Amino acid sequence: MVALALVPGLTLSLASCTEDLPGSFYPTEVDLARAQQVWRDPWLAPTEVGTVEAGWGSNGQVSRRAGTRTTTWVVDNPVMAARRELAAARGAGWQLLAGTCNRAELALLLAKPMSADGRAFTAVAHLRSEGGEQSSEVTVEGLVPHHLDGNWPVPDEPLPDAEECLADPDGTTVGSEPERNAESLTFQLPGPEMGSEPYEGPDRIGDADDDPDHEWRDGEDALADAEPLIAAVNDNDWLRRLGATVASESDSAADGKTRRRGPYGWAPLPGEGGGLRTLASAVDAATSADWELTWVSCGGGAAPDATLRLVTEHGPATARLGDPSVFGVYPSAGLVAFVTLPVPDGPDVGWVVEPPALDPDRVACLTGEAPRDARMVEGEPVTLPDDLQPIVSD
């Protein structure tokens, strides 16, 4: 049997130069609420979720990334993959604002009005599509304002040439320059950067050491509090049938002050090929063992994808079913399950139970009724973060 090990969260310290990391750069409850809207977006649906946070090092930088998704499309040019992503994005309320490209790849800037705790803000997404010999890889990063940002430089309306890189009817070329440099293409986009100094932020910002709320509680105590949930997930029938084992102890105590990881793990799903049949079989097995399906994506030449949640008396867990290349594990598997538990001593995760559960018998991706030439999404994703800085009270 295949073992899926959920490793108790280790607190990872930042580099040694961050002993005086500006405490006001840490994420607040406002930042968390904004990030959760990105996590729950049906198109962006990030596989890696987090909050805006203090940048690495005590250099006055902030990171605005709330989530990232990477999707491999079985189409041999990046334009077609980007078009299919854009169609799904528009269906979820996103607007294309700008684009740039060369012969091998393209980058797009999208935006979507959102609201968190009754306060409106605009999320932006950087979409990067790279072509390969037989497939194209699309990476989408969702950004939200950091609470220290006094300005949010999103274009008011689409630039005149926003769709120029998507104009080729055959989707075979994306520009005239042969250079391949995806990072520089993203930097060429207008709008907010993933990392920089706060936009029009305050002149003087306090130090993390000035306030004990800017560090985690003792890791061993927090991990002890998490053990009942770890045990409950370990005892779940679906994970047991996968050969799941959940570790309840760690050789290294969670003793850092600036980062903490939650329990997580993965396992390959039974079945070959990684198609919808494998996904449908896994969903059926999971929902028969008290997991609830909340979101599914399929079609258009991309691997199918889904999220599930398990609600126990000790708290929730989430599972992402998808392409193993996204998680960098079990490369020969068709699909994998990545399971995440809340970060010990982390923020409230009550939002996980809010999205309605889907009936698998009524989901087009699982009943064979989904279109093949377009990406289809149903429901609302749930994915817990497995790596956080301390969340500071507003």
N, C-alpha and C positions, 0 to 999 in steps of 0.2 A: 504494500500500500504506500501511497504518497503521503508524506508527513507535511502538514502545514503548521509551522511554528509561529506562534504569536509571541514576540519577544517583548518583555516588559520595557516600558519606555525609559530610555536613558536620557539624561539631561546632558546635552552637548554644549560645552562652553564655546563662546566665540574666541577669536584669536586673543592672545595675551594683551594686545594693544587696546582692548576694549574695557579695561578695568574702570576707566572713567567715561564709559559710554553715556552720552547725554540722556538722562532718564526721560525727558519729555518727548524723546523720539520713539519710545516704546508705543505699541498699539494701545488704543483706548477702546472702550465699549462702542463708541461711535464707529471707529475703524472696523471693529469686528462685525457690527451690524451691516456696514457697507459690503464687506467682503462676503458675507453670507448671501447677499443678493447675487453676486457673481457665481458662487458655488451652486446656487439653485437655478441658474439660467439654463433653459432647456437646450439652447444651441451651444453655448460655450462649454457647459458641462465639464469643468476641469477634472482631470484625474489627479492632479497635484494641487492641493488647496492650502491656503495660508492667509495671512493678513498683511496689510502694510506694516512696516516695522522700521526699526533703526537699521541703517545700513551698516555693513561690515566696517569695523574700525571707528574710532572716535573722530571722524572727519566731517561731521555735520551733514552726512548724506542720509536720505531715507529711501526705502524701497517701497514701490507702490503696487507691486504685483500681488493679486489676490488669488490667482489660479492659472494653471497651464494645462492645455490638452495637446497631445500629439496624435495625429491620425494618419495612417498609411492608406492611400487610395490606389487601387489597382487600375490606374490610368497612367499612360506614359508621358503626360505633360502636365506641368503645374497650373496652366491656365484652366484646364477642364476641372481639375480638383478644386481650384479656388472658386470657380463658378458654382460648383455644387455646394461648397461651403457657404458661399454668399447667398444662395437661394434659401438655404436653411436658416441663415442668420436673419435675413429679412423677414422670414416667417415668424421669427421670435422677437421682432421689434427693433432689430439693429439697422443702422443706416450707414452706408458706405460714404466716407468723407474724403479719402485720398488714396492714391496708389503710386507705386514706383516699381520698376522692373528692369531686368536685363534678360539675356537669352536663356538663362538657366533657371531663373526664379523670379518671384514677385513678392511684394509686401503691400498689404492693405491696412488702412486705418478705419475702424468702425466705431460707432458710438451708440449708446442707448440710455435714455432717461430712466432712472431708477429712484426708489425711495426707501429709506431706512429709518425706522422709528419716527415716521412722519416728516422727515427732512429729505428734500429732493437733492439728487446729485446726478452726475452723468458718468457712467462707466465707459471706458474705451477698451478696444481690443486691437492688438497687433496680430495680424494674420500673415504668416510667412509660408509660401508654397515653393518647394524645391522639387525639380524633376529628376527622375532616375531612368535607368534603362527600361524597366517594366512597371514602375510605380512612381508615385509622387508622395512626398511627405509634407503634411500641413501641420504647422505649430501655431497655436492660438494662445496668446497671453492676455488675461484680463487685468486691467489696471483701474484703481479707484483713487480718489484724492486721499492724501495723508491728512490727519487732523491739523497739522501745522501748515498746510498749504493755504496761503491767503489768496491764491489765484489758481485757476484751473484752465490752462490754455488750450481748450478744445475749439477747433474751427466752428464758426456759427452755422456754416452751410457747406455742402460738398464743394470741393475745388473743381474748376471747370474740366480738368483732365483726369478726374478721379477714376473713370472707367476705361481710360485709354489702354491700360495694360490687359484688359479683358476683351478687347475689341475683335481680335482675330476669330473669325467664325469657326475655324477648324481647331483652334486651341493648340496650335503647334509651335508657335514662337511667342515670346513675351517682350522682345525688345531688340535693340541693335548692338548692345555692348555684351561681349562674351564673358566678362569677369564674373566669377562666382564668389560672393561675399554676403551671406545672408544677414550677418550682424550689421554691416554697414547699410544695407538696404533698409532695415528697420530704423536705424538712426536717421535715415533720410526722410522719414515720415514727419509731417508736422504734428503738433499736439504734445501731450505730456510724455515725459521720458519715464522709463521704468525706475531709474534711480538717478537722483540728483539732490542738491540742496533743496530745502522746502521753497516752493514758489511764494515769494513775498512773505516769508515767514518772519517770526520775531527775531530781534537783534540778539537777544541773550536768552539762552536756554539752560535750565538747571542740570544738575549732575545726578546720575542714577544712584550714587551712594548717599544722596541726601534724603532718600525716601525708601523705607523698607518695603513699600508696596511694589517696588520695581524689581523684585527678585522672587523666585519661586520659594514656596515652603519646602522644608526638608524633603528630599527625594524619597528616602526610605519610608517615611510616614505616608507620603502621597501614594507610593506604590502599594503599601499595605492596604490602603483604602480601596485601591483598584482591584485587588485580588478576587473579591466575590464576583465581579463582572467577568474577569478573565476566566474564572472557573465555570461560570454559567455559559459563556460562549464555547468553552472547551467541551461542554457537555451536550451541545446542540447536535441533533441527529444528523443533519446534513454535513456538518464539518467532520463528524465522527466517521461518516461513510466515506469521506475523502481521505480518511486516515489522519485527521487533524489532531495535533497536540498543542496545547497552550501552556507555555512556560509561565510560572508564577514567581520565579526568582531570577535575579540577574547577578552575574559575577561582579558587576560594577554598580555601585550605588548611584542613584540619580542625585548628584550633589552640586550641579552647576547652578549658576544664578541667572543666566541670560537666555538659555534655550532648554527646551524639554521635548522629548519625543514620546509619543504614545505607543501602546502595544499595537503591533501590526503583523501581518503575515500573508502568505499566498500559497496557492496550490494549483496545479494544472487541472482542468476539467476533463472528465471522461468524454471521449469522442474524437474523431479525426477530422481534419480539415478546417476547424474553427468557424464553420458557417452557422446559419440560423438554426439548423437542426441541433447542433451542439448547445447553442444558447438556450433554445427552448427546453431541451432535456434538463439543463442545469437549473433553469427557472422552476421547472416542475418539481425537481427534487428539493430545491430550497424552500419553495412555498409550501411544500408538504411537511416541512420541518419548522414552521412558524415564521419564516422570513417573509417579508412583504416586498413586492415589486413596486418601484416608484417611477422608473424611467427606463426607456428603451430607445436605441438608435440603430438604424440599419439602412441598407440600400445605397445606391450610387457608386458602388465599387469600393466601399470602405468596410472594414471588419465590423460585425455587430457589437453592440455595447449595451450594458444595462447596469442599474444600481438597485440594491436591495437593502433593507434594514431589518434588524432583529431587535425587538424591544423586550428586555427582561426586567425583573423587579429591581435589578441593580443598575440599570441604565441601558443605553442602546449601543449597537454596533452597526457598521455599514459594510457592504461588500460591493466591489466594482468587478463586473465580469467583462473582460475585453481582451484585446490583442496583447500577447505576452511581450512583444517588443516595446510596448509603452512602459512596462514595469522593469524591463531588463532581466527577466527571469524565465526559466523553462523555454528557451528559444524554439524547441522542437514541438511544443504544445500548440494545439489549435487555439484554445482560449484559456485564460487563467482567471482565478478568483483572487482578488486582493482585498483583505479584510482589515478594517481599521477600528480601533476602540478609542474612546476619548483620551486626550492627554491627561494624565493624573494631575489632579489639583488645578485643572484648566477651567476655561469658561463653561457656562451652562450650555448644554447641547439639546435643550428642549425643542429647538427648531427642527431636529431630525424627524420628529413624529408629525410635523405639520403637513407635509405634502400628502395628498390622498393616495392610497394604495391603488394600483392598477389590477384589473382582473386579467390574468394572462390569456384567458379564452377570448378576450375582446381586443387584444393588442395585435394590430395588423402585422407587425414584425414577427410575431410568433405564430400567426395563423396562415402565413403564406400570402397575405393580401397586400403587402407593401410594394411600392414601385421599385423597379430595379435600376432606373436611370436617374434617381434623385435620392438625396439623403432625407430620411424621415425620422422625426423624433416624436415621442409621446411621453407625457408625464413630466415630472420634475425630479432632477437628480438629487441624491443625498450622498455626500462623501465627507467624512470627518477628516480634519487636518491631523497629521501625525507629527508635526513639528511646529512649535510656537515659541515666541518670546512671551514674557509675562504680559497679561492684559491689565492695563491700569484703569482704575475707576475714574470716570469723568469728573 
